[in-house]
Amino acid sequence: MNSKKKIVGLGEVLWDIFPHGARLGGAPANFAYIANLLGDEGIVAGRVGTDARGREALQRMRELGVNVDHVQTDRMHATGTVNVKIDGAGMASYEIASPAAWDFLKWTRDWQRLAADVDAVCFGSLAQRNEQSRMTIQQFLRVASPHAVRIFDVNLRQSYYSAGTISESMKLAEIVKLNDEELPKIMTLCHLPHEDALSSAKRLLSAYSLKLVSVTRGRQGSLLVRGGEVDERDASEHDVTEYEVSEHPGFEVRVADTVGSGDAFTAGLVHEYLNAAPLDRMNEMANRVGAWVASEVGAMPSLKGRSLAASLAEVR
């Protein structure tokens, strides 16, 4: 039986600036919104400015039902923005403003209390581009409830990542999610060989004592791998039957834009993981939720008066 879980999106809160206007975004907010739709309590732990965009971000998240009680405000720095360009295939590229309020996350008693009372916390690499936020995020993860699941959703943007940040984040995580373009870069940063997605996922599981690795493939679905240990001396010949592997081909949808689809995938994956779903069920739900968001405009699409189940049922 499903039970409502307390799930935190930790890091950046920002506005995605499209040619046609601004939409609320940032991976933690996108993730928390979808977590809410799935029946959990999605909480954003981030930071916005005291400017008009910051006030509007808080108001918009409240309207969407997202818990913003733990969003910090910053008098010195502006609310984050990202200029988004969409190509003919609906694929997005990003130009991220720096610095922004979310670069200055502070460790507070409020966040310490929050960390002690969560079922899952999802964090990325982008929000760790500034030392202050990086230290705060890592402190949150270290003091989080022992039963909390820590999810590292890799997000390689521009030059806002380093080998040290990636490696430390891997060590603090139990689940790692990344896409197939990021995977070879991550393997290089972690000083591990890359041959194919499956062998690399196994190496990451072993090297960082992870419970689950997810590799997304855009329209081609995703790969989930968990369990087993790799003998680095003979990894290419390792018996993969010691691992549980799930591959999903993805869903064919008419893509409006891909902004937030990866965050939705992560929310679907985490929801099912927390409810002890089989690996194939996790994969199917994650792909279905991600495809639905990709078929809509923006990272936090409205249900338009329908249930989430009805919306997801249209994804085939």
C-alpha positions as CSV (number, residue, x, y, z in Angstrom):
1,M,0.0,0.0,0.0
2,N,1.2,3.5,-0.8
3,S,1.7,6.0,2.0
4,K,2.4,9.7,1.7
5,K,6.1,10.4,2.0
6,K,7.9,13.6,2.9
7,I,10.1,14.4,-0.1
8,V,12.5,17.3,-0.4
9,G,13.9,19.0,-3.5
10,L,17.1,20.7,-2.4
11,G,18.8,23.4,-4.3
12,E,17.9,26.0,-7.0
13,V,14.7,27.8,-7.4
14,L,14.5,30.0,-10.6
15,W,12.5,31.2,-13.5
16,D,12.9,29.7,-16.9
17,I,12.8,32.6,-19.4
18,F,11.3,31.3,-22.7
19,P,10.9,33.5,-25.8
20,H,7.1,33.5,-25.1
21,G,7.5,34.4,-21.4
22,A,8.7,33.2,-18.0
23,R,7.8,29.9,-16.2
24,L,8.7,28.8,-12.7
25,G,11.4,26.2,-12.7
26,G,14.5,24.8,-11.1
27,A,15.0,21.0,-10.7
28,P,14.0,20.9,-7.0
29,A,10.8,22.8,-7.5
30,N,9.9,20.7,-10.6
31,F,10.6,17.6,-8.7
32,A,8.6,18.6,-5.6
33,Y,5.6,19.6,-7.8
34,I,5.5,16.2,-9.5
35,A,6.0,14.4,-6.1
36,N,2.9,16.2,-4.9
37,L,0.9,15.2,-8.0
38,L,1.9,11.6,-7.2
39,G,0.4,11.8,-3.7
40,D,3.5,12.6,-1.7
41,E,4.4,15.8,0.2
42,G,6.7,17.7,-2.1
43,I,8.9,20.2,-0.2
44,V,11.2,22.8,-1.7
45,A,14.3,23.7,0.2
46,G,15.9,26.5,-1.8
47,R,16.5,30.3,-1.8
48,V,14.9,33.2,-3.7
49,G,15.5,36.9,-3.6
50,T,13.2,39.5,-2.0
51,D,12.6,40.9,-5.4
52,A,9.4,40.7,-7.5
53,R,10.4,37.4,-9.1
54,G,11.1,35.9,-5.7
55,R,7.7,36.9,-4.3
56,E,6.0,35.6,-7.4
57,A,7.9,32.3,-7.2
58,L,6.7,31.7,-3.7
59,Q,3.1,32.6,-4.6
60,R,3.2,30.4,-7.6
61,M,4.5,27.4,-5.7
62,R,1.8,27.9,-3.1
63,E,-0.8,27.9,-5.8
64,L,0.6,24.7,-7.1
65,G,0.3,23.1,-3.7
66,V,4.1,22.9,-3.1
67,N,5.3,23.3,0.5
68,V,7.5,26.5,0.5
69,D,7.8,26.8,4.3
70,H,11.5,26.0,4.0
71,V,12.4,28.4,1.1
72,Q,14.9,31.0,2.3
73,T,14.9,34.6,1.1
74,D,17.9,36.7,0.2
75,R,18.1,40.5,0.4
76,M,21.4,40.7,-1.4
77,H,21.0,38.5,-4.4
78,A,18.4,38.2,-7.2
79,T,16.1,35.3,-7.8
80,G,17.6,33.0,-10.3
81,T,16.8,33.0,-14.0
82,V,17.7,30.8,-16.9
83,N,17.3,31.8,-20.6
84,V,15.8,28.8,-22.4
85,K,16.0,28.1,-26.1
86,I,13.9,25.3,-27.7
87,D,14.9,23.8,-31.0
88,G,12.7,22.3,-33.6
89,A,12.6,18.9,-31.9
90,G,11.6,20.4,-28.6
91,M,15.0,20.0,-27.0
92,A,16.1,22.7,-24.6
93,S,19.4,24.5,-24.1
94,Y,20.1,26.8,-21.1
95,E,22.0,30.0,-20.2
96,I,22.0,30.3,-16.4
97,A,22.4,33.6,-14.7
98,S,25.2,33.9,-12.1
99,P,25.2,34.7,-9.2
100,A,21.7,34.1,-7.9
101,A,20.0,33.7,-4.6
102,W,20.2,29.9,-4.7
103,D,24.0,30.2,-4.8
104,F,23.9,31.2,-1.1
105,L,21.9,28.5,0.7
106,K,22.4,28.8,4.4
107,W,22.6,26.0,7.0
108,T,19.9,26.9,9.6
109,R,18.1,25.3,12.5
110,D,15.0,25.1,10.3
111,W,16.8,23.0,7.7
112,Q,18.4,20.9,10.4
113,R,14.9,20.0,11.7
114,L,13.7,19.4,8.2
115,A,16.6,17.1,7.3
116,A,15.9,15.0,10.4
117,D,12.3,14.3,9.3
118,V,12.4,13.4,5.6
119,D,11.8,10.2,3.7
120,A,13.8,11.3,0.6
121,V,15.9,14.2,-0.5
122,C,16.9,14.9,-4.1
123,F,19.8,17.1,-5.0
124,G,21.9,17.9,-8.0
125,S,25.2,19.2,-9.2
126,L,24.1,22.6,-10.5
127,A,23.1,24.0,-7.1
128,Q,26.6,23.2,-5.8
129,R,28.4,25.5,-8.2
130,N,29.0,28.0,-5.4
131,E,31.0,26.8,-2.3
132,Q,28.4,28.1,0.2
133,S,25.5,26.2,-1.3
134,R,27.7,23.2,-1.9
135,M,28.7,23.0,1.8
136,T,25.1,23.6,2.9
137,I,23.7,20.8,0.6
138,Q,26.3,18.4,1.8
139,Q,25.6,19.2,5.4
140,F,21.9,18.6,4.8
141,L,22.6,15.2,3.4
142,R,25.0,14.2,6.2
143,V,22.5,15.0,8.9
144,A,19.4,13.7,7.2
145,S,17.4,11.0,8.8
146,P,19.1,7.6,8.7
147,H,16.2,6.1,6.8
148,A,16.0,9.0,4.2
149,V,16.8,8.0,0.7
150,R,19.4,10.4,-0.9
151,I,19.1,10.9,-4.7
152,F,21.8,12.5,-6.7
153,D,20.2,13.8,-9.9
154,V,23.2,14.7,-12.0
155,N,22.7,18.0,-13.9
156,L,25.8,19.0,-15.9
157,R,25.2,22.5,-17.1
158,Q,27.7,24.8,-18.7
159,S,30.9,24.6,-16.6
160,Y,29.1,24.4,-13.3
161,Y,30.5,21.1,-12.0
162,S,33.8,19.6,-11.0
163,A,35.3,16.1,-10.4
164,G,35.4,16.8,-6.6
165,T,31.8,17.8,-6.4
166,I,30.6,14.8,-8.5
167,S,32.6,12.3,-6.5
168,E,31.5,13.7,-3.1
169,S,27.9,13.8,-4.3
170,M,28.1,10.1,-5.4
171,K,29.5,9.2,-1.9
172,L,26.5,10.9,-0.2
173,A,23.9,9.3,-2.4
174,E,22.1,6.0,-2.6
175,I,20.4,6.5,-5.9
176,V,22.1,8.3,-8.9
177,K,20.2,9.4,-12.0
178,L,21.9,10.7,-15.1
179,N,21.4,10.8,-18.8
180,D,23.3,8.9,-21.5
181,E,25.1,12.0,-22.6
182,E,26.3,12.7,-19.1
183,L,27.4,9.2,-18.4
184,P,30.7,9.1,-20.2
185,K,31.6,12.5,-18.7
186,I,30.8,11.3,-15.2
187,M,32.9,8.2,-15.7
188,T,35.8,10.3,-16.8
189,L,35.4,12.6,-13.8
190,C,35.2,9.6,-11.5
191,H,38.3,8.0,-13.1
192,L,36.4,5.0,-14.2
193,P,36.4,3.3,-17.6
194,H,33.3,3.7,-19.9
195,E,32.4,0.9,-22.3
196,D,28.6,1.0,-22.4
197,A,25.7,2.1,-20.1
198,L,25.3,-1.3,-18.3
199,S,28.9,-1.8,-17.4
200,S,29.3,1.8,-16.4
201,A,26.2,1.6,-14.2
202,K,27.6,-1.5,-12.5
203,R,31.0,0.2,-11.9
204,L,29.2,3.2,-10.3
205,L,27.2,0.9,-8.1
206,S,30.3,-0.8,-6.9
207,A,32.6,2.2,-6.6
208,Y,30.2,4.3,-4.5
209,S,28.2,1.6,-2.8
210,L,25.0,2.8,-4.5
211,K,21.6,1.1,-4.3
212,L,20.4,2.1,-7.8
213,V,21.7,3.8,-10.9
214,S,19.3,5.2,-13.6
215,V,20.5,6.1,-17.1
216,T,17.9,8.0,-19.1
217,R,18.0,7.9,-22.9
218,G,15.5,10.6,-24.0
219,R,13.0,9.2,-26.4
220,Q,14.6,5.8,-26.1
221,G,13.6,5.3,-22.5
222,S,15.9,4.3,-19.7
223,L,18.1,1.7,-18.0
224,L,17.8,0.9,-14.3
225,V,20.4,-1.2,-12.5
226,R,20.7,-2.3,-8.9
227,G,22.5,-4.9,-6.7
228,G,25.7,-6.8,-7.2
229,E,29.3,-5.9,-7.0
230,V,31.8,-5.4,-9.8
231,D,35.3,-6.8,-9.7
232,E,37.2,-3.9,-11.2
233,R,40.0,-6.3,-12.4
234,D,37.6,-8.1,-14.6
235,A,34.5,-5.9,-15.0
236,S,33.9,-6.6,-18.7
237,E,33.4,-10.3,-18.0
238,H,31.4,-9.9,-14.8
239,D,28.2,-12.0,-14.7
240,V,25.4,-9.5,-15.0
241,T,22.9,-12.1,-13.5
242,E,24.1,-10.8,-10.1
243,Y,22.4,-7.5,-11.0
244,E,18.8,-6.6,-11.4
245,V,18.4,-4.8,-14.7
246,S,15.4,-3.1,-16.2
247,E,15.2,-1.4,-19.6
248,H,12.2,0.6,-20.8
249,P,11.9,1.7,-24.5
250,G,10.2,5.0,-23.5
251,F,6.8,6.4,-24.8
252,E,6.2,8.1,-28.1
253,V,4.6,11.5,-27.4
254,R,4.4,14.7,-29.3
255,V,7.1,16.8,-27.5
256,A,6.1,20.3,-26.5
257,D,9.5,20.9,-24.7
258,T,11.8,18.8,-22.6
259,V,12.1,21.3,-19.8
260,G,11.4,19.5,-16.5
261,S,10.9,16.0,-18.0
262,G,14.0,14.6,-16.4
263,D,12.9,16.0,-13.0
264,A,9.5,14.4,-13.5
265,F,11.2,11.1,-14.3
266,T,13.1,11.3,-11.0
267,A,10.0,12.1,-9.1
268,G,8.2,9.1,-10.6
269,L,11.2,6.8,-9.9
270,V,11.5,8.0,-6.2
271,H,7.8,7.6,-5.6
272,E,7.8,4.0,-6.7
273,Y,11.2,3.3,-5.0
274,L,9.8,4.5,-1.6
275,N,6.8,2.2,-2.0
276,A,9.0,-0.8,-2.7
277,A,7.8,-1.3,-6.3
278,P,9.5,-3.8,-8.6
279,L,12.2,-2.4,-10.8
280,D,10.2,-2.6,-14.0
281,R,7.3,-0.7,-12.3
282,M,9.7,2.0,-11.2
283,N,11.0,2.3,-14.8
284,E,7.5,2.3,-16.4
285,M,6.2,5.0,-14.0
286,A,9.3,7.2,-14.3
287,N,9.1,7.1,-18.1
288,R,5.4,7.7,-18.2
289,V,5.5,10.8,-15.9
290,G,8.6,12.1,-17.8
291,A,6.8,11.7,-21.2
292,W,3.7,13.4,-19.9
293,V,5.7,16.5,-18.9
294,A,7.5,16.5,-22.2
295,S,4.2,16.5,-24.0
296,E,3.2,19.7,-22.1
297,V,4.6,23.2,-22.2
298,G,6.8,24.0,-19.2
299,A,8.2,22.0,-16.3
300,M,5.0,22.2,-14.1
301,P,2.1,21.5,-16.3
302,S,-1.5,21.9,-15.1
303,L,-3.7,18.8,-14.9
304,K,-6.4,20.9,-16.6
305,G,-9.1,19.7,-14.2
306,R,-8.3,16.0,-14.7
307,S,-6.7,13.5,-12.4
308,L,-3.0,12.6,-12.8
309,A,-4.0,9.1,-13.6
310,A,-6.2,10.2,-16.5
311,S,-3.4,12.4,-17.8
312,L,-0.8,9.6,-17.6
313,A,-3.2,7.1,-19.2
314,E,-3.0,9.1,-22.4
315,V,0.7,8.5,-22.5
316,R,1.1,5.3,-24.7
